Amino acid sequence: MSVLAFILEPVNDYEKKFAIPLATEIFFIDYWIPAISELELKWSAHFSTGIDITCDDLPQVISELRLIKEWGIQHLAEDNRKHMTDRIELLIRKLPEAFQREGTVVFIG
């Protein structure tokens, strides 16, 4: 299993192809969960089970992703740190692009 972000109910080719991988299940459990727990995060705490994100939720989700990235920089060895921060940077950059139409919902899980 993997944790990824994709658009629920896509209406065009762009939305159908929109998929951003965050982590394998093992990597998520080993590295993301400790960060989320230590930082007591609200939104990303649901990534492992899945959560729907709307455009209104975007600022809070991106804020939490930045916190996780900083945690990773401080706590992880180089290879794992790079893997985590690269995926977070990709999600921060691409997630806003998902909301090109009103009513878009992105599932992260």
N, C-alpha and C positions, 0 to 999 in steps of 0.2 A: 504494500500500500504506500501511497504517497500523499502528501499534503500539497494541494495546488489551488489556484484561483481560476475560476472560469465563470462565464456568463450563463445564468439560468435563462432559459427560454430565448435563445438567440434568434434574431430576425433577419440577419444578413450574413454574408460570408465572413466579414471581419469578426463579428460576434461569435460565429461558429468556431473560428480558428483561435479565438482568444483563450489562451491557457498559459498560466505562469506557474511553474513548479517551485515550491518553497523548499521541500525537504522530503526525503524518504521517511517512512514511519519511524524507523530506528533512530535516524539523525534527529528527527523532531523530538522524540522522547528523551534522547540523551543530552541534547543541547538547547533546544528551544524551551522545553518544559521547565528546566531549572531557571532559565532567565525569566520566563513568564511568572513563575511562582515567586521568585525572589523580588521581582518588581511589582507584584500584586496587580497585574494587568487585567483589565475587564474584557476587552474585545478579543485579543489574541488568545485568551484562555479557552476560547471556544473553537479555535482552529482545528484542534485534534478531533473534535466531534462534528464540526462543521457549523458555519454561521453565514447568514445572508447579510451582505453589505449593500447599502444604498449610497447614493451620492451624498446624502446628508451625514452619513457615518464616516465618510472619507477622512476628514481632519483628525478624528480621534484614532482611527486605525493607523494612519500614517504616523501620528505622534507615537503610538505604541511601537510601531516598527522601528522608529528611530531609537527608542529606548532599548529595544532588544539588540539593535546593531551596536550601540555603545556598550552594552553589557558584554556582548560577544568580543568586542575589541579588548575589553579589560580582562576577560576570564578564559578565553579559549586559546589553544595552541594555534600556530600559524595556519596550517592546512584547514582545520575546522573553522577558524575565524574567517579565513578568506571565503570558504564555501558559504558560510552563513551570511556574511556581509554582502557578497556578490548577489545572492538571491534576494536579500532585503532591498538592496539598491535597485534591482530590476523591478521588484514589485512596487516600490515607491514611485519609480519612473513611469511604469506602465499602467498601474491601477487607475489613475485618473482618466486615462484614455478610454477605459471601458464604458464610461458614462457619457456616451455621445448622444444618447436619446433619453428622454424623460421616462422614468419607470424602470430603468435598467437595474437588475439585481445581480451582484457578483457573489458567488458562493466560494468561500474559502474553507477548505476541509479536506 
